Amino acid sequence: MSSSVHVKEAILITPSSQTPSPILPLSSLDSQLFLRFTIEYLLVYKPIPGLNKPGLVERIKSGLSQALVHYYPLAGRVRSRTDGSGLEVVCGSQGALFIEGVVLERTLSDEFDKAPRFGSQWRKFLSFYVADVLKGAPPVVVQLTWLADDGATLCVGFNHCLIDGIGSGMFLNSLAELASGKWGMMKTMPVWDRHLINPNRLIRARPNLHSHPEFTRVSDLCGFSSRFVQEDLVPTQIIFNKKKLNELNKFAVSTNWLTESSCTMFELLSAHVWRSWAKALNLPSNQILKMLFSIDIRNRVKPSLPSNYYGNAFVLGCAQTSVRDLIEKGLGYATELVKRAKERVDDEHVREVIESVSSNRVCPDSVGVLIVSQWSRLGLDRVDFGMGKPIHVAPVSTEKYCIFSPVPNQSDAVKVNLAVPASAVDQYMYLVRSPSTR
């Protein structure tokens, strides 16, 4: 039986001191259609004997209020510009939403040490669901939920139009530092400056969509899109520790496409998951598939962006091939595709993307696509607001993307979270666990 959450308090938290009240335009990258949703993190904390719960709640609320002084656009409201050219945020200290809840039926080990039974099982730990991020909802929602064993979950939702993964990790760690009292002030000051990546600042590039497969459409030869709507999606979760990753690397090198030190963990693991997923789905051999993933551009554009820029500073990398080649040519081939997709992203490539999304409003298609998002390097496993570091980090829902999340206390390990159609889930789990069998 699924447990329910009783909401004890829901309150808007405003900045602790006066902040500016402008209407700020968002960048071309912020305004992309496919970013109009909420990033949702689930952090789980073990019980702390003798913890002053009311005191901790007040410290989190105070920390959030202090953090919003420096991140004051996150206390505003996002809307479309009247001329339809993009998005803007109305800054008026409207506030972020804080929720305190309690659940009585479950303990930490019951709920979080394995994949959820269905994609929305953990939705209750973020009670305020935002269906449309442009309809006046708070851009930040923080929910602290107490569990039966006095452990807790901290769920945080961010309007993706305002902030990317790196920025959200920076915000959460700043909030935790303020709430825990480790620092009297924020160590890292955020940078807004959305104009830095607008077309009118960069030298205009003539978009060449043939060099941007992330925006091109492919034929649906097998009812791909309808399958993911009509069929139940089963959440899966598997941890790749250092030993498993080393074994995977050796297997990839044996295919003669790679040298032992020529790829990163992300390139290797994402390629392996992509191949396992594709083969398990039993797709036609001539179906074209894509793997999309975010590439941080802070140090890829010229001049580079400030490291503490918290807006959307990424473009989509795209590895593309047929089902036949992806499966038959092996893991080394797939890894090389991911590697080349990353290498294509330079300053000129980024300018082309910015011009394309600004002038043509291009958007990725969903046919044949697996989206992989890397959360394992965002610092989520370091967020300590007074209960120690989290013992689990996961997405609130596993229904959209493949998420690589960190494994607390195992810096070299990665947890792969992916929802797979029910008819393919057993085969996927077999393949992803046993790469050498193919």
Backbone torsions as a table, in degrees:
resi	resn	phi	psi	omega
1	MET	NA	136.4	179.7
2	SER	-79.9	139.1	179.0
3	SER	-81.5	158.2	176.7
4	SER	-113.1	160.8	-179.3
5	VAL	-113.9	128.4	174.3
6	HIS	-93.5	122.2	179.8
7	VAL	-83.6	116.0	178.9
8	LYS	-83.1	-34.9	-176.7
9	GLU	-153.5	141.1	171.2
10	ALA	-138.1	117.9	-172.2
11	ILE	-143.7	143.1	174.6
12	LEU	-81.4	128.5	179.1
13	ILE	-103.8	121.8	-179.2
14	THR	-103.3	163.5	178.2
15	PRO	-57.6	144.5	-174.1
16	SER	-73.8	-14.3	174.6
17	SER	-141.8	168.9	-174.9
18	GLN	-62.3	138.6	179.9
19	THR	-127.3	161.6	177.7
20	PRO	-61.3	157.8	-178.0
21	SER	-128.2	52.1	178.6
22	PRO	-86.4	172.4	165.3
23	ILE	-103.1	113.9	-172.3
24	LEU	-104.7	126.4	175.7
25	PRO	-72.1	140.5	173.5
26	LEU	-87.1	161.1	-177.1
27	SER	-76.3	171.1	176.5
28	SER	-61.6	-37.3	178.4
29	LEU	-69.9	-39.3	177.5
30	ASP	-60.2	-36.4	-170.8
31	SER	-83.8	2.4	-178.0
32	GLN	-60.8	142.6	-175.9
33	LEU	-60.7	-36.8	-173.7
34	PHE	-77.6	-2.4	177.9
35	LEU	-99.4	6.9	-174.9
36	ARG	-86.4	64.8	177.6
37	PHE	-151.9	-178.2	-176.2
38	THR	-108.4	127.7	169.8
39	ILE	-75.8	130.2	-173.9
40	GLU	-129.4	114.9	-179.2
41	TYR	-105.0	144.2	173.6
42	LEU	-122.6	116.3	176.8
43	LEU	-115.2	134.3	-176.5
44	VAL	-117.0	135.3	-176.3
45	TYR	-123.3	141.8	179.9
46	LYS	-79.5	161.3	-179.6
47	PRO	-63.5	146.2	174.6
48	ILE	-117.9	110.5	-178.8
49	PRO	-56.8	133.6	176.6
50	GLY	75.2	13.0	-178.1
51	LEU	-65.1	134.5	174.9
52	ASN	-83.7	92.4	-174.0
53	LYS	-62.5	-49.3	179.1
54	PRO	-59.0	-37.5	178.5
55	GLY	-64.6	-40.7	179.6
56	LEU	-65.4	-42.3	178.7
57	VAL	-58.4	-44.9	-179.5
58	GLU	-65.7	-35.1	179.1
59	ARG	-68.7	-37.9	177.7
60	ILE	-65.3	-43.8	178.6
61	LYS	-62.8	-40.4	178.0
62	SER	-66.6	-42.9	178.3
63	GLY	-61.8	-40.6	178.1
64	LEU	-63.5	-42.8	179.5
65	SER	-62.3	-41.4	178.2
66	GLN	-68.0	-42.2	-179.1
67	ALA	-62.8	-35.0	-177.9
68	LEU	-69.3	-15.8	174.3
69	VAL	-63.4	-43.8	-177.7
70	HIS	-86.3	-26.3	176.5
71	TYR	-107.5	45.4	-170.4
72	TYR	-60.6	-26.4	174.5
73	PRO	-61.8	-24.3	178.1
74	LEU	-73.4	-7.4	173.7
75	ALA	-100.8	4.1	179.3
76	GLY	-93.5	-158.1	180.0
77	ARG	-137.9	135.0	-176.5
78	VAL	-91.5	140.4	177.5
79	ARG	-149.4	167.7	174.5
80	SER	-77.6	145.4	173.2
81	ARG	-69.6	150.5	-176.0
82	THR	-64.7	-27.8	-179.8
83	ASP	-87.4	1.6	177.1
84	GLY	74.6	11.3	-175.0
85	SER	-82.8	-8.0	-178.1
86	GLY	161.6	-153.3	-177.0
87	LEU	-117.0	162.6	175.2
88	GLU	-146.4	161.3	177.4
89	VAL	-119.8	128.3	178.2
90	VAL	-89.9	110.5	-176.3
91	CYS	-93.1	109.9	179.4
92	GLY	-142.5	23.5	-179.0
93	SER	55.9	36.1	179.8
94	GLN	-65.2	-30.9	171.4
95	GLY	110.1	159.9	170.8
96	ALA	-100.5	155.2	-177.0
97	LEU	-95.0	128.1	172.9
98	PHE	-113.4	133.8	179.9
99	ILE	-127.7	135.3	169.6
100	GLU	-114.2	128.5	179.7
101	GLY	-131.1	171.1	177.2
102	VAL	-143.9	138.2	175.9
103	VAL	-124.5	137.9	-172.4
104	LEU	-105.4	-24.1	-168.6
105	GLU	-85.3	-19.8	-169.2
106	ARG	-118.6	156.2	172.7
107	THR	-118.8	174.7	-176.8
108	LEU	-57.4	-52.2	-173.6
109	SER	-67.3	-31.8	179.6
110	ASP	-61.8	-38.6	-165.6
111	GLU	-101.6	-31.2	-163.9
112	PHE	-122.1	-1.3	-177.6
113	ASP	-87.0	5.2	175.5
114	LYS	-151.0	171.5	-177.4
115	ALA	-61.8	147.7	174.8
116	PRO	-63.4	155.1	-178.2
117	ARG	-71.0	-30.5	176.8
118	PHE	-143.7	160.8	-167.6
119	GLY	-60.0	-32.2	-176.3
120	SER	-102.3	15.6	-176.2
121	GLN	-57.9	-36.4	-177.1
122	TRP	-93.1	6.6	-179.5
123	ARG	-57.7	-32.3	-177.0
124	LYS	-62.7	-20.3	179.7
125	PHE	-81.5	-3.2	169.0
126	LEU	-132.5	83.7	-166.3
127	SER	-66.1	-28.5	-177.3
128	PHE	-92.6	105.3	-178.3
129	TYR	-98.2	128.1	-178.9
130	VAL	-100.5	108.6	-179.7
131	ALA	-79.0	-33.1	-178.8
132	ASP	-137.4	112.6	-174.3
133	VAL	-74.1	-5.8	-180.0
134	LEU	-103.0	10.5	-175.9
135	LYS	-106.6	30.4	172.3
136	GLY	89.1	11.7	180.0
137	ALA	-75.9	152.2	173.8
138	PRO	-60.5	134.7	-179.2
139	PRO	-70.0	-18.8	178.8
140	VAL	-128.8	129.9	174.2
141	VAL	-126.5	127.2	179.6
142	VAL	-120.5	124.0	178.3
143	GLN	-126.3	121.9	173.9
144	LEU	-102.6	121.3	-178.3
145	THR	-121.5	124.9	179.3
146	TRP	-84.8	135.1	-179.6
147	LEU	-99.1	170.1	-173.3
148	ALA	-62.3	-29.8	-178.2
149	ASP	-94.4	14.3	-179.3
150	ASP	74.4	8.6	166.1
151	GLY	-76.0	-175.0	-176.7
152	ALA	-153.2	156.7	167.6
153	THR	-113.6	144.1	170.8
154	LEU	-120.5	112.5	177.0
155	CYS	-108.4	136.9	-178.9
156	VAL	-133.2	130.1	175.9
157	GLY	-113.5	133.3	178.5
158	PHE	-122.4	135.4	170.9
159	ASN	-67.3	113.0	-173.6
160	HIS	-64.5	-20.5	178.6
161	CYS	-63.7	-24.0	-175.9
162	LEU	-98.9	-20.7	-166.9
163	ILE	-155.2	144.6	176.3
164	ASP	-102.8	-175.5	-176.1
165	GLY	-61.6	-44.4	179.5
166	ILE	-62.9	-42.7	178.8
167	GLY	-64.4	-39.2	-179.2
168	SER	-68.8	-37.3	175.3
169	GLY	-63.2	-39.2	177.5
170	MET	-63.8	-43.7	178.8
171	PHE	-62.4	-47.0	-177.3
172	LEU	-62.5	-40.4	179.1
173	ASN	-70.6	-32.8	174.5
174	SER	-66.8	-43.5	176.3
175	LEU	-59.3	-44.0	-179.1
176	ALA	-64.0	-40.7	179.5
177	GLU	-63.7	-40.7	178.6
178	LEU	-69.5	-41.5	-177.9
179	ALA	-68.8	-36.3	-177.6
180	SER	-82.0	-11.6	-179.4
181	GLY	77.2	13.5	-179.7
182	LYS	-67.8	-30.9	179.5
183	TRP	-133.7	142.2	179.5
184	GLY	-76.0	-18.1	178.6
185	MET	-147.1	167.5	-177.4
186	MET	-69.7	134.9	179.0
187	LYS	-75.9	-36.9	-175.9
188	THR	-113.9	116.9	-179.4
189	MET	-90.5	127.4	-175.4
190	PRO	-74.8	155.0	177.4
191	VAL	-117.2	125.2	177.7
192	TRP	-82.3	-78.5	169.4
193	ASP	37.1	53.0	-178.4
194	ARG	-66.0	-19.6	179.8
195	HIS	-65.2	-15.9	-175.4
196	LEU	-64.8	-21.8	-179.2
197	ILE	-122.4	28.0	175.0
198	ASN	-89.5	153.6	-177.3
199	PRO	-58.2	-33.8	-177.1
200	ASN	-72.1	-11.6	175.6
201	ARG	-94.8	-37.8	-179.3
202	LEU	-85.3	153.5	174.0
203	ILE	-63.4	125.8	-175.6
204	ARG	-64.7	133.5	177.6
205	ALA	-112.8	143.3	176.6
206	ARG	-81.4	113.0	-175.7
207	PRO	-60.5	136.9	174.8
208	ASN	-120.1	95.0	-172.8
209	LEU	-66.7	-19.3	177.2
210	HIS	-65.7	-25.8	177.4
211	SER	-93.3	8.0	179.5
212	HIS	-127.9	72.8	-177.3
213	PRO	-62.3	-17.6	178.0
214	GLU	-61.8	-22.0	-177.8
215	PHE	-106.1	-1.7	179.6
216	THR	-91.8	156.3	-179.1
217	ARG	-100.7	145.8	174.9
218	VAL	-118.3	157.8	-179.4
219	SER	-70.9	140.4	175.6
220	ASP	-93.7	103.0	-174.9
221	LEU	-92.3	-1.8	-170.0
222	CYS	-145.6	19.2	-177.0
223	GLY	65.0	36.5	-175.5
224	PHE	-55.8	-52.3	-174.8
225	SER	-63.8	-44.0	-177.6
226	SER	-66.8	-30.3	-179.3
227	ARG	-61.5	-39.4	-177.5
228	PHE	-78.5	-8.9	174.7
229	VAL	-96.5	-41.9	-173.5
230	GLN	-82.3	-28.6	-174.9
231	GLU	-97.2	145.4	174.7
232	ASP	-63.5	137.5	176.7
233	LEU	-101.6	127.8	-176.1
234	VAL	-104.0	120.2	179.2
235	PRO	-66.3	139.1	174.5
236	THR	-127.6	158.8	-177.9
237	GLN	-151.7	128.7	177.5
238	ILE	-146.3	138.5	-178.7
239	ILE	-100.5	130.2	172.5
240	PHE	-107.4	107.1	177.3
241	ASN	-86.5	-177.4	-175.5
242	LYS	-59.8	-39.6	-179.8
243	LYS	-62.8	-46.2	-179.1
244	LYS	-65.6	-37.3	179.3
245	LEU	-67.5	-37.5	177.1
246	ASN	-65.4	-40.2	177.2
247	GLU	-63.9	-39.4	178.8
248	LEU	-64.1	-40.5	179.8
249	ASN	-64.0	-43.0	179.0
250	LYS	-62.7	-39.6	178.7
251	PHE	-65.0	-40.8	179.3
252	ALA	-64.4	-42.0	180.0
253	VAL	-63.7	-32.6	-178.1
254	SER	-67.1	-14.4	179.7
255	THR	-84.6	-2.2	174.2
256	ASN	72.0	14.7	174.9
257	TRP	-95.4	-20.6	-172.2
258	LEU	-129.1	156.3	164.3
259	THR	-96.8	162.8	-169.3
260	GLU	-60.9	-30.5	-174.9
261	SER	-111.5	18.2	-170.4
262	SER	-94.8	2.5	-179.1
263	CYS	-135.4	159.1	177.1
264	THR	-91.4	168.6	177.1
265	MET	-60.0	-42.4	-178.2
266	PHE	-63.6	-46.1	-179.4
267	GLU	-58.2	-44.0	-177.8
268	LEU	-68.2	-51.5	-174.4
269	LEU	-70.7	-39.6	179.4
270	SER	-65.0	-38.2	177.2
271	ALA	-63.8	-41.0	179.2
272	HIS	-64.8	-44.5	178.9
273	VAL	-64.7	-41.4	178.9
274	TRP	-58.9	-47.6	179.9
275	ARG	-65.0	-42.7	-179.9
276	SER	-62.1	-44.3	179.6
277	TRP	-62.5	-46.6	-177.1
278	ALA	-64.0	-44.7	-178.3
279	LYS	-68.3	-39.0	-179.6
280	ALA	-64.5	-32.4	-178.8
281	LEU	-73.4	-14.7	177.2
282	ASN	55.6	54.4	-177.3
283	LEU	-86.4	159.7	175.7
284	PRO	-58.0	143.9	-173.7
285	SER	-64.4	-24.1	-178.8
286	ASN	-97.6	5.7	175.3
287	GLN	-68.8	130.8	176.6
288	ILE	-83.7	131.5	179.7
289	LEU	-117.4	152.6	175.4
290	LYS	-131.0	144.4	166.3
291	MET	-115.7	119.5	179.3
292	LEU	-104.8	141.8	179.0
293	PHE	-154.3	153.7	-176.6
294	SER	-82.7	142.6	177.1
295	ILE	-124.2	118.2	-180.0
296	ASP	-63.6	128.6	-177.8
297	ILE	-105.5	4.6	-175.7
298	ARG	-53.5	-37.7	179.6
299	ASN	-109.2	13.4	179.3
300	ARG	-105.0	-17.6	176.7
301	VAL	-93.6	159.9	180.0
302	LYS	-124.5	121.8	-5.9
303	PRO	-70.2	161.0	-177.6
304	SER	-68.5	157.4	176.6
305	LEU	-82.7	154.0	174.4
306	PRO	-57.8	142.2	-178.5
307	SER	-63.0	-25.5	-179.0
308	ASN	-100.4	19.4	169.4
309	TYR	-67.8	125.6	-171.9
310	TYR	-110.3	6.6	174.9
311	GLY	-78.1	-177.9	179.6
312	ASN	-72.2	106.8	-176.9
313	ALA	-122.1	56.7	177.4
314	PHE	-147.3	155.4	168.8
315	VAL	-123.1	167.1	-177.9
316	LEU	-89.8	125.1	167.4
317	GLY	-82.1	148.9	-177.5
318	CYS	-137.8	117.5	169.7
319	ALA	-100.5	130.5	-174.3
320	GLN	-136.3	137.7	176.7
321	THR	-167.3	176.5	176.3
322	SER	-85.4	160.4	175.8
323	VAL	-57.4	-44.4	-178.0
324	ARG	-57.2	-51.7	-177.4
325	ASP	-67.2	-38.1	-179.0
326	LEU	-61.0	-41.2	-176.8
327	ILE	-83.3	-46.4	-171.9
328	GLU	-77.7	-31.9	-176.1
329	LYS	-82.8	-9.8	169.1
330	GLY	94.2	174.2	-175.2
331	LEU	-65.7	-38.2	179.7
332	GLY	-61.1	-40.9	177.8
333	TYR	-62.1	-47.8	-179.4
334	ALA	-62.8	-39.8	178.6
335	THR	-63.4	-39.6	179.0
336	GLU	-64.9	-34.9	176.9
337	LEU	-62.6	-42.8	179.4
338	VAL	-66.2	-43.3	179.6
339	LYS	-59.3	-45.7	-179.6
340	ARG	-66.4	-35.7	178.2
341	ALA	-61.5	-38.7	177.3
342	LYS	-69.0	-40.5	-176.6
343	GLU	-67.3	-24.8	179.6
344	ARG	-68.4	-20.8	-172.5
345	VAL	-85.8	97.8	174.3
346	ASP	-121.6	-169.8	-176.5
347	ASP	-59.5	-44.4	-179.4
348	GLU	-64.4	-42.1	178.5
349	HIS	-59.0	-44.8	-179.2
350	VAL	-63.4	-42.5	179.3
351	ARG	-60.8	-39.8	178.5
352	GLU	-63.2	-41.9	179.0
353	VAL	-63.6	-46.5	-178.9
354	ILE	-60.8	-42.1	178.0
355	GLU	-65.6	-40.4	-178.5
356	SER	-65.9	-46.7	-177.8
357	VAL	-72.5	-24.3	179.3
358	SER	-79.1	-46.1	-173.6
359	SER	-93.6	-34.8	-174.5
360	ASN	-106.0	-8.5	-179.1
361	ARG	53.1	39.0	179.5
362	VAL	-67.2	155.1	-176.7
363	CYS	-150.7	143.7	178.8
364	PRO	-62.4	146.6	174.0
365	ASP	-90.2	166.9	-177.4
366	SER	-104.6	-10.0	-175.8
367	VAL	-68.6	125.1	177.2
368	GLY	71.0	15.5	-170.2
369	VAL	-104.5	134.4	165.6
370	LEU	-115.5	124.9	178.6
371	ILE	-103.0	126.9	179.6
372	VAL	-115.4	127.8	-179.7
373	SER	-120.4	126.6	-175.8
374	GLN	-97.2	105.3	176.3
375	TRP	-96.5	-4.7	-170.6
376	SER	-73.2	-9.4	-179.9
377	ARG	-119.4	21.6	-177.7
378	LEU	-94.1	-6.5	-177.9
379	GLY	83.6	13.4	-179.6
380	LEU	-64.1	-30.8	-179.3
381	ASP	-76.2	-0.3	178.5
382	ARG	-106.4	-0.2	-173.1
383	VAL	-73.2	101.9	-177.3
384	ASP	-120.1	102.8	-178.9
385	PHE	-100.9	11.7	177.6
386	GLY	132.3	0.2	178.1
387	MET	-120.5	19.8	-175.2
388	GLY	82.3	-177.2	178.6
389	LYS	-78.0	153.3	-178.6
390	PRO	-65.0	149.0	176.7
391	ILE	-96.3	-13.6	173.2
392	HIS	-142.2	142.7	172.9
393	VAL	-131.7	128.4	-175.7
394	ALA	-156.9	164.0	170.2
395	PRO	-74.3	149.7	174.9
396	VAL	-62.1	-41.9	179.1
397	SER	-127.9	141.4	-179.1
398	THR	-107.6	22.3	-171.6
399	GLU	-87.9	-12.4	-172.4
400	LYS	-102.9	-57.5	-169.6
401	TYR	-125.8	169.7	166.7
402	CYS	-87.6	122.3	-175.9
403	ILE	-111.7	126.1	169.7
404	PHE	-94.6	106.4	-177.8
405	SER	-106.9	156.9	-179.3
406	PRO	-73.2	156.4	173.7
407	VAL	-110.2	108.6	-176.9
408	PRO	-53.0	138.3	179.1
409	ASN	68.0	10.3	174.4
410	GLN	-134.7	83.4	-172.5
411	SER	-63.8	-22.4	-178.7
412	ASP	-96.0	4.3	-176.8
413	ALA	-107.0	155.5	179.3
414	VAL	-136.5	139.1	175.2
415	LYS	-104.5	124.3	-179.0
416	VAL	-97.1	119.3	179.0
417	ASN	-112.4	120.1	-177.9
418	LEU	-150.9	132.8	174.0
419	ALA	-93.5	129.8	-173.3
420	VAL	-123.5	141.6	176.0
421	PRO	-51.6	140.4	-172.9
422	ALA	-55.6	-34.9	-177.7
423	SER	-70.6	-15.6	-175.6
424	ALA	-114.6	-4.9	-168.1
425	VAL	-66.3	-39.8	-178.9
426	ASP	-64.8	-43.6	179.1
427	GLN	-66.0	-39.7	177.6
428	TYR	-60.4	-47.1	-178.4
429	MET	-64.0	-36.4	177.0
430	TYR	-64.2	-46.6	-176.6
431	LEU	-69.2	-42.0	-175.9
432	VAL	-69.6	-26.1	178.9
433	ARG	-85.3	-18.8	-172.0
434	SER	-132.2	69.4	-176.6
435	PRO	-62.5	-30.8	-175.4
436	SER	-73.9	-6.3	179.0
437	THR	-80.9	-5.6	-177.0
438	ARG	-113.3	NA	NA
